[in-house]
């Protein structure tokens, strides 16, 4: 989904304008506290009011969310190896 405002990854500085939220809800519009990944560097991110902050994956309390984030990260990394110049 497209984000209403442009945000930047605190890990790599890439401008992010779309996201796939990983959270306890089924809401499509991300909200503060939801999780995602940077498609530039695969850094773990948490949505905030102002944008993103770095997320320590070990502090994600919901085990299913932790598993989904790790699986999504592995999937993105596999895509990077199959598609040249994806960045």
C-alpha positions in Angstrom: 0.0 0.0 0.0 1.1 3.6 -0.7 2.0 5.6 2.4 0.3 9.0 2.6 3.7 10.7 3.2 7.2 9.9 2.2 9.3 8.4 5.0 12.9 7.4 5.2 14.6 4.3 6.6 16.6 5.1 9.7 19.0 2.3 8.8 20.0 3.2 5.2 18.2 6.5 4.5 16.2 5.1 1.5 12.9 7.0 0.8 10.0 4.6 1.4 6.6 5.4 -0.1 4.9 2.0 0.3 4.7 -0.6 3.1 3.5 -4.0 4.1 2.5 -3.9 7.7 3.1 -6.8 10.0 1.0 -6.5 13.2 -1.7 -8.0 15.4 -4.5 -6.4 13.3 -5.7 -6.9 9.8 -5.9 -3.1 9.1 -4.2 -2.2 5.9 -3.3 1.4 6.8 -0.2 1.2 9.1 -0.3 2.9 12.4 2.3 3.7 15.1 3.6 0.5 16.6 3.1 -1.6 13.5 6.2 -3.3 12.0 7.6 -3.5 8.5 11.0 -3.9 6.7 13.0 -1.6 4.5 13.0 -2.9 0.9 16.4 -1.2 0.5 18.4 -2.7 3.3 16.0 -5.2 4.9 16.3 -3.4 8.2 13.5 -4.0 10.7 11.3 -1.0 11.2 8.5 0.2 13.5 6.0 2.8 12.4 5.9 6.1 14.5 3.9 9.2 14.1 6.9 10.9 12.4 8.0 8.0 10.2 10.0 5.0 11.3 12.3 3.9 14.0 14.8 1.0 14.1 13.2 -2.1 15.5 15.0 -4.7 17.6 13.4 -7.9 16.4 14.1 -9.6 19.8 11.8 -7.0 21.5 8.8 -7.9 19.4 6.5 -9.6 22.0 4.2 -11.4 19.6 6.0 -14.5 18.4 3.9 -14.8 15.2 4.9 -11.2 14.2 8.5 -12.0 14.8 8.3 -15.1 12.6 6.5 -13.2 9.9 9.1 -10.4 9.9 11.9 -12.9 9.7 10.2 -14.8 6.8 9.5 -11.5 4.9 13.1 -10.5 5.3 14.3 -13.9 3.9 11.9 -13.5 1.0 13.1 -10.0 0.2 16.8 -11.1 0.3 16.0 -14.0 -2.0 14.4 -11.5 -4.5 17.5 -9.4 -4.4 19.6 -12.3 -5.6 17.2 -13.1 -8.4 16.6 -9.6 -9.7 19.8 -7.6 -10.7 19.9 -3.9 -9.7 16.7 -4.1 -7.6 17.9 -1.1 -5.5 
